[in-house]
């Protein structure tokens, strides 16, 4: 995607453009699963397109800008908007499944989906939260208020532990089932991307 409103596909070997679709202005990366592209736009739409041809399969109107990367899993496509609402639609049709209103700012970055739960953080609020929401119903399982009030990023999940970074320079380890804090680590500065967990070691910038 780009700021001019075109979603484009290119041949990976040659760089030749295969197709482009106008009218979807996004600065975030799309999600791709089983030959379908899912992309949100800053004019308030969430769209699914055929990856081979660019043909539109469905489009959902979210009502607020959603230039973020969507998450796909367990039959839903989930994405946050600029008004602090997280939307989940049916993966096959784009029909609305649920909406979840966060406390304050928009949902930061990509949502993580695992074991029937969607995990996401917020930004631009006085006190930001990391949320765990049931993917079937949209009901909150728990929320974790960030002690520093800082923006918090999409977590990395490993079994029953999730690791999330904040703009306040703190890495948090939480119980995935309850949101209870296990430990935190004060980093040297703000961390804007989810940590990477490899062989028992957590890496972050």
Secondary structure, DSSP 8 states (H G I E B T S, - for coil): --TTSEEEEE-TTT--EEEEEES---SS--EEETTEEEEE-TTSEEEEEETTT--EEEEEE-SS---S--EEETTEEEEE-TTSEEEEEETTT--EEEEEE-SSS-EEEEEEEETTEEEEEE-SSSS-EEEEEETTT--EEEEEE-TT---B---EEETTEEEEEBTTSEEEEEETTT--EEEEEE-SS---S--EEETTEEE--
